[in-house]
Amino acid sequence: MTHQFVFHEVTPDRWGDLERLFEAPGGPKHCWCMVWRSMDRGASRTDSRAKKAALESRVREGIPVGILGYVDGEPVAWCSIAPRATYRDLGDKDDPADDSSNVWSLVCFFVSRKLRRQGVTRRLIAAAVERARAKGATVVEAYPVDPDSPSYRFMGFVSSFEAAGFREVGTAGTRRHVMRLTL
């Protein structure tokens, strides 16, 4: 079945949609996509309410956090895409030729269970790259894993990024590949 997707940046007026998607059955309400983002000093990284509040604060402050995918007006997918400087250390690889302020990182995906295994991640990658380009990015960097990886699968798979034109430039830790697309 082919679905018509529409993608929108998460802004304060779309916070309720993100909240509804994350809090739905199977949603990432335990992490609130804060694994790679800094939190206020003293905030508990294990408290999902603190993580939710931290992400909401970023959205309310106008800090880019990602995009939502909609089908028939309902939020069904999420992708974290934001300037690399808004994340903690991702194990990325600086290229001296890049202006690091124009590097955006694509770090996380969530797709509603009913739409998995239908190519939604590839659509999210394309929409995220276009959003980053529209915001002035010159490079998009991602940190996917191999399909047999026991962890970090929420960061996507190498093959999806290869299909989107990304090239591997190194590794981050023992499982994550660092992949880049120059815009």
Buried (B, 14 or more C-beta within 10 A) or exposed (E): EEBEBEBBBBBEEBBEBBBEBBEBEEBBBEBBBBBBBEBEEEBEEEEBEBBBBBBBEBBEEEEBBBBBBBBEEEBBBBBBBBBBEBBEEBEBBEEEEBEEEBBBBBBBBBBBEEBEEEBBBBBBBBBBBBBBBEBEBBBBBBBBBEEEBEEBBBBBBBEBBBEBBBEBEEEBEEBBBBBBBEE
